Amino acid sequence: MLDFQQRRKIRNLTYSRITLLILFLLVLFMVRSTWNVYQKKRISEEMKNLSLENVEKLRLRDNELGKSIEKLETDSGVEEEIRLKFNVVKSGENMAVIVEDEKNNLATTTNLKIGWWNELLNFFKN
């Protein structure tokens, strides 16, 4: 009989509102903590993916710079780079500079009729 009464006390204690409330709050606390860990995991995965993309871009850039350095180690590469940057020629070579004819450009623009509104706007722009 004593056994039955002890079981009843234990059952009453476990199914009491206070015990159930404490258990519910404990479960909520655990769910919240789990959610926070999940959010941090997602953020860290995104940051990892961005970092991997940056590493890949840096590797490509490193390859490009390596090729440029190899090219600049040769005499022809240095000469080509100097010609591109400074617009120079070797002695004995001639350089041709092509200049557009400004008269043709002016003739086509002056033949266009400009309305009085555009003339007014151009007057205030200048």
Secondary structure, DSSP 8 states (H G I E B T S, - for coil): -HHHHHHHHHHHHHTSHHHHHHHHHHHHHHHHHHHHHHHHHHHHHHHHHHHHHHHHHHHHHHHHHHHHHHHHTSHHHHHHHHHHHH----TT---------HHHHHHHHHSS---HHHHHHHHHH-
